[in-house]
């Protein structure tokens, strides 16, 4: 039912993705707020990291002492004892590192799961206008690919960042204590790496946002091609579809290449500066030893180089993962954009309405989608138990009228009343329990038949489900299935005919027991074999209900209490079938044209 008439009025206003990170610091802060809920686990990781860093620092210093005090002086027995002690230290450090990584991976997975939950939860609450202006493929890309990118970054980059900060601080302090001169040389190379990475990051941020936007477009095209695969083949549109796909694929490939190429510059540059730093430190240490100044020994040089490796190692790891980090930041912003979209909300002080007699009134209702008017001054009164039919050409605004009755779209002018109460002042969950809709294209989930019917009322018993199916004339074909009511349906129940799917939709409507019913061209796509069953089921469903029938086949609405003829968003005729035929106007012309075709 969602916006069928609206989609017929001009091109959609597709959402355009931003191509740069507006505020990466804010994005990082929001990710950290998710992580902060696991603060005690992070504290444990912090303590374990301190222990492993301390063991590494002490072990490396012992290596230098061993060179100066044991190897050079041939103290073999003492050397073996020290080596055994160091093996024990490194074993303990390895065990701590394992638990540290296990905890932080668990934190990353839980964080990704909560982000995914928040995205999906807000997606369920978004108004229909959001889905009219955003491609399905792009929405799916944010929920899957972008969240996966965040998860990858948390499991890889965050581990390096979290443990690396402690390692860098610990190793930096140990380097200063060991030799301020050599530390100064090391810091020069680190400063050069920092300045270069800061400059290149500005380019990679934009490149990765462009890549993710291109990926969203690619997913949209893939989703449309798969969903419309039958139409593509029937109209021999394969070549044109492949041409469009190749263009979109090439755009994404170029964007991905640029992003990856820019980010890959960091690794080689960082390795170059590190090698130059090693060379300068070795040369400075050798000069100090040869001249006898500075108190530097071979063991100190050896220890310092190991410290420097452990100091630059975490930095190198992060820089080598800069593409993952930039990609995850771009993905995180796209995800948070979706989380921040304003959900569908009830009006302030919305009232709870648990029942209705079914009297519906439209007063001077007008509606425009984007800038194009769709409905103009619609007035109608449907009394309890009446059948009101809406007829007219495609795109006239019939479905939009029903979308406003269920408050799927914001009412812009006029009022829609249910028992004299404005529907915009009612809680949506109550309104939608009181108004049941059977759409033209029945949608069934990948659940059992019993569970699909029970969606109309989740607390319904098995007996009530089967009774609803019997009343909808669906019980016979259901029992012929191998597992009966427990048959698991595939994607949108493609194994069933359109008529059988519609019977299940009618059974779902039966079980709700709602007093107001909307049949949105419910027989338009029905095969002739099940049309009689569907018509009988709909007639039973409409008993004692205020019913709105959006009809394409005028032969199905001859007994309606009133028929509204909609054209160009206006009610141009109203009356019963016989009175409208007597007027010999627009309705009579439509009816006679269908009769002639029959």
VMD Tcl script that draws the C-alpha trace (Angstrom):
set ca {
  {0.00 0.00 0.00}
  {2.95 2.27 0.61}
  {2.82 5.20 -1.72}
  {1.71 3.38 -4.88}
  {-0.03 6.40 -6.38}
  {2.71 8.69 -5.23}
  {5.33 6.81 -7.17}
  {3.38 7.37 -10.34}
  {3.85 11.13 -10.21}
  {7.19 11.99 -11.70}
  {10.72 10.82 -10.87}
  {11.71 10.06 -7.32}
  {13.85 12.53 -5.45}
  {16.73 10.12 -4.87}
  {18.86 10.74 -1.81}
  {22.29 12.11 -2.69}
  {25.12 10.88 -0.54}
  {27.62 13.24 1.06}
  {31.13 12.80 -0.28}
  {33.14 13.93 2.70}
  {33.35 13.37 6.41}
  {31.75 16.38 8.04}
  {33.12 15.72 11.48}
  {35.24 12.61 11.91}
  {35.96 13.50 15.54}
  {32.25 13.38 16.31}
  {31.94 10.06 14.49}
  {34.78 8.59 16.56}
  {33.15 9.94 19.73}
  {29.87 8.22 18.89}
  {31.61 4.91 18.27}
  {33.40 5.35 21.60}
  {30.06 5.85 23.37}
  {29.06 2.38 22.18}
  {32.38 0.96 23.39}
  {32.11 2.72 26.76}
  {29.24 0.45 27.82}
  {31.88 -2.30 28.11}
  {34.15 -0.18 30.29}
  {35.02 -2.94 32.79}
  {36.15 -5.23 30.01}
  {38.19 -2.36 28.60}
  {39.72 -1.77 32.03}
  {40.81 -5.42 32.12}
  {42.34 -5.04 28.66}
  {44.08 -1.88 29.85}
  {45.61 -3.68 32.85}
  {46.68 -6.68 30.76}
  {48.27 -4.33 28.22}
  {50.25 -2.58 30.97}
  {51.53 -5.93 32.18}
  {52.54 -7.13 28.69}
  {54.16 -3.78 27.90}
  {56.12 -3.83 31.15}
  {57.27 -7.39 30.48}
  {58.38 -6.37 26.98}
  {60.29 -3.34 28.28}
  {62.03 -5.33 31.02}
  {62.77 -8.23 28.68}
  {64.30 -5.96 26.04}
  {66.45 -4.19 28.62}
  {67.67 -7.55 29.89}
  {68.67 -8.39 26.30}
  {70.97 -5.38 26.29}
  {72.41 -6.25 29.69}
  {73.03 -9.81 28.51}
  {75.13 -8.49 25.60}
  {77.18 -6.17 27.79}
  {77.51 -8.30 30.94}
  {77.23 -11.95 29.93}
  {78.06 -12.52 26.26}
  {81.05 -10.16 26.14}
  {82.37 -11.61 29.45}
  {81.67 -15.27 28.54}
  {79.40 -15.92 31.59}
  {77.61 -18.93 30.05}
  {75.95 -20.39 33.18}
  {74.44 -17.07 34.21}
  {73.37 -16.49 30.60}
  {71.38 -19.76 30.58}
  {69.63 -18.83 33.82}
  {68.68 -15.40 32.48}
  {67.42 -16.92 29.22}
  {65.22 -19.39 31.12}
  {63.76 -16.57 33.21}
  {63.07 -14.52 30.06}
  {61.29 -17.48 28.41}
  {58.98 -17.61 31.42}
  {58.33 -13.87 31.20}
  {57.54 -14.03 27.49}
  {55.24 -17.03 28.03}
  {53.26 -15.08 30.62}
  {53.12 -12.08 28.27}
  {51.81 -14.32 25.46}
  {49.03 -15.71 27.67}
  {48.04 -12.18 28.74}
  {48.07 -11.03 25.11}
  {45.75 -13.88 24.13}
  {43.19 -12.93 26.78}
  {43.61 -9.27 25.91}
  {42.83 -9.90 22.23}
  {39.95 -12.26 23.06}
  {38.28 -9.67 25.27}
  {38.68 -6.82 22.82}
  {37.35 -8.93 19.92}
  {34.30 -9.80 22.05}
  {33.81 -6.10 22.80}
  {34.09 -5.26 19.09}
  {31.53 -7.92 18.11}
  {29.07 -6.80 20.80}
  {29.50 -3.17 19.78}
  {28.83 -3.98 16.11}
  {25.76 -5.99 17.12}
  {24.34 -3.05 19.08}
  {25.02 -0.62 16.23}
  {23.33 -3.03 13.81}
  {20.39 -3.31 16.22}
  {20.03 0.49 16.47}
  {20.16 0.88 12.69}
  {17.55 -1.81 12.09}
  {15.34 -0.59 14.94}
  {15.25 2.95 13.59}
  {14.68 1.59 10.09}
  {11.44 0.00 11.34}
  {10.25 3.35 12.72}
  {11.04 5.55 9.71}
  {8.14 7.13 7.81}
  {7.26 5.96 4.33}
  {8.58 9.22 2.89}
  {12.10 8.07 3.76}
  {11.79 4.93 1.66}
  {10.28 6.94 -1.20}
  {13.42 9.09 -1.35}
  {16.12 6.49 -0.65}
  {17.09 3.52 -2.78}
  {16.56 0.11 -1.19}
  {20.02 -1.02 -2.26}
  {21.69 1.92 -0.52}
  {19.70 1.33 2.67}
  {20.72 -2.35 2.62}
  {24.34 -1.36 1.98}
  {24.36 0.78 5.13}
  {22.86 -2.00 7.22}
  {25.21 -4.71 5.95}
  {28.41 -3.49 4.27}
  {28.86 -0.34 6.33}
  {28.23 -2.07 9.66}
  {30.62 -4.85 8.61}
  {33.27 -2.22 7.88}
  {32.83 -0.82 11.39}
  {33.16 -4.31 12.83}
  {36.36 -4.95 10.86}
  {37.84 -1.68 12.05}
  {36.96 -2.40 15.68}
  {38.53 -5.85 15.49}
  {41.69 -4.69 13.70}
  {42.35 -0.97 13.95}
  {40.90 -0.50 17.43}
  {43.02 -3.32 18.85}
  {46.10 -1.60 17.47}
  {44.99 1.81 18.74}
  {44.04 0.65 22.21}
  {47.09 -1.46 22.89}
  {49.35 0.74 20.80}
  {48.85 3.88 22.88}
  {50.02 2.09 26.02}
  {52.92 0.49 24.18}
  {54.01 3.79 22.62}
  {53.89 5.61 25.98}
  {55.73 2.82 27.78}
  {58.39 2.39 25.11}
  {58.80 6.16 24.73}
  {59.48 6.56 28.44}
  {61.94 3.65 28.40}
  {63.74 5.16 25.37}
  {64.13 8.55 27.09}
  {65.54 6.90 30.21}
  {67.91 4.80 28.13}
  {69.25 7.57 25.85}
  {67.79 11.08 25.35}
  {70.07 11.57 22.31}
  {68.84 8.52 20.44}
  {65.26 9.29 21.47}
  {65.51 12.73 19.85}
  {66.57 11.14 16.56}
  {63.68 8.66 16.76}
  {61.14 11.39 17.44}
  {62.20 13.28 14.30}
  {61.22 10.32 12.11}
  {57.96 9.91 14.05}
  {57.14 13.61 13.54}
  {57.75 13.29 9.78}
  {55.43 10.28 9.63}
  {52.73 12.12 11.58}
  {52.79 15.22 9.37}
  {52.67 13.15 6.18}
  {49.83 10.94 7.44}
  {47.82 14.01 8.50}
  {48.15 15.50 5.00}
  {47.23 12.29 3.19}
  {44.26 11.61 5.54}
  {42.38 14.63 4.17}
  {42.46 13.09 0.72}
  {41.60 9.55 1.79}
  {38.57 10.64 3.86}
  {36.85 12.08 0.80}
  {37.95 9.16 -1.37}
  {36.45 6.56 0.96}
  {33.16 8.44 1.30}
  {32.95 8.52 -2.50}
  {33.71 4.78 -2.59}
  {30.91 3.93 -0.15}
  {28.40 6.12 -1.98}
  {29.34 4.36 -5.24}
  {28.93 1.00 -3.50}
  {25.42 2.00 -2.40}
  {24.52 2.82 -6.02}
  {25.98 -0.50 -7.18}
  {23.95 -2.43 -4.60}
  {20.81 -0.57 -5.65}
  {21.28 -1.59 -9.27}
  {22.03 -5.21 -8.33}
  {18.93 -5.35 -6.10}
  {16.72 -3.93 -8.86}
  {18.16 -6.28 -11.48}
  {17.63 -9.37 -9.31}
  {14.10 -8.33 -8.29}
  {13.15 -7.54 -11.89}
  {15.05 -10.38 -13.55}
  {11.91 -11.76 -15.23}
  {11.05 -8.37 -16.73}
  {14.63 -7.95 -17.97}
  {14.44 -11.24 -19.84}
  {10.92 -10.76 -21.17}
  {11.78 -7.38 -22.69}
  {15.20 -8.55 -23.89}
  {16.81 -5.87 -21.73}
  {19.85 -7.95 -20.79}
  {22.33 -6.02 -22.92}
  {21.12 -2.61 -21.73}
  {21.11 -3.82 -18.12}
  {24.67 -5.08 -18.46}
  {25.72 -1.76 -20.00}
  {24.27 0.20 -17.07}
  {25.83 -2.23 -14.60}
  {29.23 -1.97 -16.25}
  {29.09 1.82 -16.02}
  {28.15 1.74 -12.34}
  {30.69 -0.99 -11.66}
  {33.41 1.03 -13.37}
  {32.51 4.10 -11.32}
  {32.78 2.08 -8.11}
  {36.03 0.43 -9.25}
  {37.62 3.79 -9.99}
  {36.48 5.20 -6.65}
  {37.78 2.13 -4.79}
  {41.11 2.24 -6.66}
  {41.63 5.91 -5.82}
  {40.81 5.35 -2.14}
  {43.05 2.28 -1.82}
  {45.87 3.86 -3.83}
  {45.92 6.97 -1.66}
  {45.85 4.98 1.57}
  {48.60 2.60 0.38}
  {51.10 5.47 0.21}
  {51.40 5.42 4.00}
  {53.09 2.03 4.29}
  {56.09 2.64 2.02}
  {56.66 6.14 3.40}
  {56.55 4.89 6.96}
  {58.98 2.05 6.23}
  {61.38 4.51 4.61}
  {61.41 6.88 7.61}
  {61.85 3.95 10.00}
  {64.83 2.59 8.08}
  {66.44 6.04 8.01}
  {65.85 6.32 11.77}
  {67.51 2.91 12.38}
  {70.50 4.00 10.29}
  {70.91 7.33 12.10}
  {70.54 5.73 15.53}
  {73.10 3.03 14.71}
  {75.51 5.64 13.32}
  {75.09 7.96 16.32}
  {75.56 5.08 18.74}
  {78.63 3.83 16.91}
  {80.22 7.30 16.96}
  {79.47 7.58 20.68}
  {81.12 4.21 21.36}
  {84.16 4.97 19.22}
  {84.68 8.41 20.78}
  {83.93 7.19 24.32}
  {81.32 9.90 24.93}
  {77.67 9.58 25.95}
  {77.96 6.33 27.92}
  {76.42 4.30 25.09}
  {77.24 0.61 24.78}
  {76.51 -2.06 22.22}
  {73.86 -3.45 24.55}
  {72.20 -0.04 24.83}
  {72.11 0.37 21.04}
  {70.65 -3.14 20.70}
  {68.02 -2.46 23.39}
  {67.15 0.93 21.95}
  {66.58 -0.46 18.46}
  {64.20 -3.05 19.91}
  {62.44 -0.30 21.87}
  {62.18 1.75 18.70}
  {60.67 -1.19 16.84}
  {58.10 -1.63 19.60}
  {57.56 2.14 19.66}
  {56.95 2.48 15.92}
  {55.30 -0.93 15.53}
  {51.83 0.14 16.76}
  {52.09 3.34 14.73}
  {53.10 1.34 11.65}
  {50.22 -1.07 12.16}
  {47.68 1.74 12.34}
  {49.16 3.49 9.31}
  {49.19 0.25 7.34}
  {45.53 -0.14 8.28}
  {44.73 3.46 7.35}
  {42.48 2.30 4.51}
  {40.44 0.20 6.94}
  {40.27 3.10 9.38}
  {39.19 5.62 6.75}
  {36.68 3.21 5.26}
  {35.21 2.49 8.67}
  {34.88 6.20 9.47}
  {33.07 6.77 6.17}
  {30.83 3.77 6.89}
  {30.20 4.91 10.47}
  {29.01 8.31 9.28}
  {26.62 6.70 6.79}
  {25.32 4.39 9.52}
  {24.84 7.22 12.01}
  {23.02 9.23 9.34}
  {20.48 6.41 9.17}
  {20.27 6.14 12.97}
  {19.71 9.90 13.20}
  {16.87 9.98 10.67}
  {13.75 11.24 12.42}
  {11.42 8.28 13.10}
  {7.69 8.28 12.59}
  {6.25 9.76 15.78}
  {2.80 10.15 17.22}
  {1.46 13.63 17.78}
  {2.06 15.15 21.21}
  {-0.55 13.88 23.65}
  {-1.73 11.26 21.14}
  {-4.64 9.29 22.59}
  {-5.04 5.53 22.81}
  {-8.10 4.25 20.93}
  {-8.88 0.57 21.38}
  {-12.14 0.29 19.43}
  {-14.20 2.03 16.78}
  {-17.59 1.66 15.19}
  {-16.01 2.34 11.79}
  {-17.45 5.72 10.78}
  {-14.91 7.40 8.48}
  {-14.98 11.00 7.24}
  {-12.69 12.93 4.92}
  {-13.09 16.73 5.16}
  {-11.49 18.93 2.49}
  {-8.42 16.70 2.29}
  {-5.62 17.84 -0.03}
  {-2.19 16.31 -0.39}
  {0.93 16.95 -2.44}
  {3.92 14.67 -2.82}
  {7.04 16.82 -3.21}
  {5.60 19.76 -5.17}
  {3.00 17.98 -7.28}
  {-0.56 18.00 -5.92}
  {-2.13 14.54 -5.78}
  {-5.40 15.02 -3.87}
  {-7.58 18.13 -4.05}
  {-10.47 18.81 -1.65}
  {-11.52 15.20 -1.06}
  {-14.76 14.82 0.89}
  {-16.36 11.48 1.75}
  {-18.43 9.92 4.49}
  {-18.43 6.16 5.11}
  {-20.87 4.99 7.75}
  {-20.49 1.89 9.87}
  {-20.74 -1.27 7.77}
  {-20.85 0.52 4.41}
  {-18.84 -0.51 1.37}
  {-17.19 2.45 -0.37}
  {-15.52 1.82 -3.73}
  {-12.84 4.08 -5.17}
  {-12.39 3.86 -8.91}
  {-10.50 5.83 -11.51}
  {-7.52 5.70 -13.82}
  {-4.07 4.68 -12.63}
  {-2.38 7.48 -10.69}
  {-5.61 9.30 -9.89}
  {-4.88 9.24 -6.13}
  {-6.99 6.31 -4.91}
  {-4.26 4.58 -2.89}
  {-3.08 7.90 -1.49}
  {-6.51 8.38 0.09}
  {-6.08 5.10 1.97}
  {-2.50 5.97 2.94}
  {-3.86 9.07 4.66}
  {-6.54 7.02 6.42}
  {-3.83 4.85 8.00}
  {-1.63 7.93 8.65}
  {1.24 6.50 6.62}
  {1.89 9.97 5.21}
  {1.56 13.32 6.99}
  {-1.75 15.01 6.33}
  {-1.17 18.46 4.86}
  {-4.64 19.96 4.59}
  {-8.05 18.98 5.85}
  {-8.99 16.25 8.30}
  {-9.47 12.48 8.28}
  {-11.80 11.36 11.05}
  {-12.50 7.96 12.57}
  {-15.64 8.11 14.70}
  {-15.24 11.88 14.72}
  {-11.63 11.72 16.00}
  {-8.79 13.08 13.86}
  {-6.57 10.11 12.96}
  {-3.44 12.28 13.38}
  {-4.28 12.62 17.10}
  {-4.44 8.85 17.60}
  {-1.56 6.53 18.41}
  {-0.46 4.95 15.15}
  {-0.27 1.47 16.65}
  {-3.92 1.72 17.67}
  {-5.05 3.19 14.35}
  {-3.35 0.43 12.38}
  {-4.96 -2.25 14.54}
  {-8.34 -0.75 13.76}
  {-7.75 -0.51 10.00}
  {-6.73 -3.66 8.11}
  {-5.26 -3.46 4.62}
  {-5.15 -6.17 1.95}
  {-2.79 -5.01 -0.76}
  {-2.71 -5.78 -4.45}
  {0.69 -7.44 -4.14}
  {0.49 -9.71 -1.11}
  {3.76 -9.91 0.80}
  {4.64 -13.00 2.79}
  {7.70 -13.39 4.98}
  {10.13 -16.31 5.13}
  {8.13 -17.90 7.94}
  {5.68 -20.77 8.15}
  {2.17 -20.28 6.81}
  {0.87 -20.33 10.38}
  {3.31 -17.58 11.42}
  {2.48 -15.47 8.36}
  {-1.22 -15.55 9.17}
  {-0.53 -14.89 12.85}
  {1.23 -11.61 11.93}
  {-2.27 -10.12 11.89}
  {-2.57 -10.84 15.62}
  {0.54 -12.28 17.30}
  {-1.37 -13.66 20.31}
  {-3.76 -15.72 18.16}
  {-3.96 -19.44 18.96}
  {-3.37 -22.19 16.40}
  {-7.10 -22.86 16.31}
  {-7.83 -19.18 15.54}
  {-5.22 -19.22 12.78}
  {-6.81 -22.26 11.16}
  {-10.31 -20.78 11.53}
  {-9.14 -17.60 9.77}
  {-7.69 -19.70 6.95}
  {-10.97 -21.60 6.61}
  {-12.96 -18.36 6.41}
  {-10.51 -17.12 3.75}
  {-10.94 -20.32 1.67}
  {-7.23 -21.02 2.14}
  {-7.54 -24.09 4.36}
  {-7.97 -26.55 1.48}
  {-4.77 -25.73 -0.40}
  {-2.80 -25.30 2.85}
  {-3.64 -28.86 3.95}
  {-2.49 -30.15 0.56}
  {1.02 -28.85 1.23}
  {3.54 -31.38 2.65}
  {3.79 -29.69 6.06}
  {0.38 -28.03 6.04}
  {0.26 -24.92 8.22}
  {3.87 -25.50 9.22}
  {5.12 -25.22 5.62}
  {8.04 -22.82 5.54}
  {7.59 -20.30 2.76}
  {10.52 -19.22 0.62}
  {11.22 -15.60 -0.27}
  {7.76 -14.01 -0.68}
  {6.27 -17.49 -1.20}
  {7.17 -17.80 -4.87}
  {6.16 -21.46 -4.76}
  {2.51 -20.37 -4.33}
  {0.32 -18.79 -6.96}
  {-0.66 -15.13 -6.67}
  {-4.19 -16.20 -5.77}
  {-2.97 -18.49 -2.99}
  {-0.76 -15.73 -1.61}
  {-3.72 -13.37 -1.65}
  {-5.86 -15.90 0.24}
  {-3.20 -15.98 2.96}
  {-3.27 -12.18 3.09}
  {-7.04 -12.30 3.50}
  {-6.65 -14.89 6.27}
  {-4.22 -12.50 7.96}
  {-6.85 -9.76 7.69}
  {-9.54 -12.09 9.09}
  {-7.54 -12.79 12.21}
  {-7.09 -9.09 13.03}
  {-10.81 -8.55 13.40}
  {-10.37 -4.86 12.59}
  {-13.65 -2.95 12.05}
  {-12.31 -0.95 9.07}
  {-11.06 -2.75 5.97}
  {-9.14 -1.53 2.92}
  {-8.93 -3.74 -0.19}
  {-6.34 -2.12 -2.42}
  {-7.03 -3.65 -5.85}
  {-6.84 -7.01 -4.11}
  {-8.10 -8.94 -7.15}
  {-6.10 -7.13 -9.84}
  {-3.40 -9.81 -10.13}
  {-5.45 -12.92 -9.30}
  {-5.42 -15.91 -11.62}
  {-8.78 -17.14 -12.87}
  {-8.49 -20.48 -11.01}
  {-8.63 -18.86 -7.57}
  {-10.56 -15.67 -8.40}
  {-13.87 -17.13 -7.24}
  {-12.30 -18.25 -3.93}
  {-10.76 -14.80 -3.41}
  {-14.03 -13.02 -4.19}
  {-15.95 -15.27 -1.80}
  {-13.32 -14.75 0.90}
  {-13.36 -10.98 0.48}
  {-17.14 -10.89 0.64}
  {-17.02 -12.79 3.93}
  {-14.23 -10.55 5.19}
  {-16.26 -7.40 4.48}
  {-19.23 -8.54 6.55}
  {-20.08 -6.01 9.32}
  {-17.03 -3.89 8.44}
  {-16.66 -0.44 6.99}
  {-14.91 -1.37 3.78}
  {-13.00 0.65 1.21}
  {-12.45 -1.13 -2.09}
  {-9.96 0.27 -4.55}
  {-11.14 -1.47 -7.68}
  {-9.79 -2.01 -11.14}
  {-12.46 -4.49 -12.21}
  {-15.69 -2.53 -11.94}
  {-17.76 -5.72 -12.08}
  {-16.62 -6.49 -8.50}
  {-18.12 -3.33 -6.93}
  {-21.65 -3.24 -8.34}
  {-23.14 -3.84 -4.89}
  {-21.11 -1.10 -3.17}
  {-23.12 1.36 -1.05}
  {-21.37 4.25 -2.75}
  {-18.80 4.60 -5.49}
  {-16.40 7.53 -5.70}
  {-14.90 8.22 -9.10}
  {-11.43 9.79 -8.71}
  {-9.67 11.57 -11.54}
  {-6.69 13.89 -11.31}
  {-6.93 13.92 -7.52}
  {-10.59 15.01 -7.37}
  {-13.90 13.26 -6.77}
  {-15.69 13.90 -10.05}
  {-18.64 11.55 -9.53}
  {-20.26 9.68 -6.66}
  {-23.25 7.42 -6.25}
  {-24.31 3.80 -6.59}
  {-23.51 1.63 -9.57}
  {-26.95 2.09 -11.09}
  {-27.10 5.84 -10.50}
  {-23.66 6.40 -12.01}
  {-24.57 4.36 -15.07}
  {-27.70 6.44 -15.41}
  {-25.63 9.63 -15.39}
  {-23.76 8.26 -18.41}
  {-20.59 10.07 -17.32}
  {-16.99 9.07 -16.62}
  {-17.92 5.96 -14.61}
  {-20.29 4.73 -17.29}
  {-17.57 5.18 -19.88}
  {-15.10 3.15 -17.78}
  {-17.64 0.41 -17.10}
  {-18.80 0.12 -20.70}
  {-15.21 -0.02 -21.96}
  {-14.49 -2.95 -19.63}
  {-17.76 -4.62 -20.61}
  {-16.90 -4.27 -24.30}
  {-13.46 -5.76 -23.69}
  {-15.02 -8.68 -21.83}
}
mol new
graphics top color blue
foreach p $ca { graphics top sphere $p radius 0.5 }
foreach p [lrange $ca 0 end-1] q [lrange $ca 1 end] { graphics top cylinder $p $q radius 0.2 }
display resetview
